[in-house]
């Protein structure tokens, strides 16, 4: 427990402020501790301006020579390690640097159609002071070549789509799949593969996140009676989709693809949204989202969410990881290929709040034990979370409609709860009693747009 659990009514307390820090009371490490380690590391690398395979190794120690450590370089192709090199032991004095050339080792291995990174890992050569052999004391990652932009699915010759349109529903049938839309609400409601439904709940717009401790410090997420004008405007985004009104829709069949478009009026936040779904004959849906704002705002997040059946709980992604990361806290989360169960992506903060997010994601997929499921690919990138609970379960004290104050209040749910975002506001943390995230990590432009594809994965 924490402040408010033990005191008589009316006694002042600081809530869960006593549980701040980088380690839980049970000694579970917070994800932020990896960011602290990366920022504090005493060995750094710098990529040369004139050659992407040349790096400067910098010893920021004051009393330690780098000959105590083993340095490994890895070449990653689309997130997979395709080559590695253990560097000869480097005798580098404190506060000195040396240049490393990896061109001969890695340059011939690259292809024009893939994305490449070089990772460095600095590890202990001999156990000392509680650090085992192989313990990593520093790491870095550098982009060598960016990926080609993702493109729309080509038309498959001979494959056809059938359009079944009713008064309220529209269904698009293809070879082994069917896709359904609700014309009155204006949203994707069904994706069936070989007769099996892969959507437990519909795809819908989402502009809200479960408030973090720092959000509470700036009053975001608290009831309007307790908040200020800035935070009150942000609170309106929590229910913006619930009050959205469909203003226009269209369905067209063009060049072997079916285009479904919905326009919504988000009157509570003075915004307009257009969503376009382009269905191809292989079952791929290209989703385009366009948000136009009429007044200044501070959006907690801009994206969409849906719920998948519980059995689609194996999550693989190509993006930043493995630990959770956010726009202003992803320096330590290197781009790579990772796999986890949805349950393991949840982090149980002492007071339930936003958790389990991943930025700069090229694609992610959710599959069952047989390998059947859905893949979500950014155009060109997205942010995502895939958790065993909806964001409403992480709403904490004083949030309208919810009072989950402890980890034990978060009950087991049936489903995998997915967010597919353009972005989410940063976490902030200059202080936790009023400071906003830095300007570049806020969402307060007057327009936003992004896109992604949803494609089936067969067994």
Beta strands, then each sheet from edge to edge (+ up, - down):
strand 1: 43-47
strand 2: 54-59
strand 3: 69-77
strand 4: 80-86
strand 5: 97-101
strand 6: 116-124
strand 7: 136-145
strand 8: 162-165
strand 9: 169-174
strand 10: 177-182
strand 11: 187-193
strand 12: 196-197
strand 13: 201-206
strand 14: 245-254
strand 15: 257-266
strand 16: 271-279
strand 17: 285-293
strand 18: 301-308
strand 19: 314-321
strand 20: 334-341
strand 21: 358-367
strand 22: 373-387
strand 23: 416-424
strand 24: 447-457
sheet 1: 1+ 2- 5+
sheet 2: 4+ 3- 6+ 7-
sheet 3: 8+ 9- 10+ 11- 12+
sheet 4: 13+ 18- 23+ 22- 21+ 19- 20+
sheet 5: 13+ 18- 23+ 22- 24+ 17- 16+ 15- 14+
end
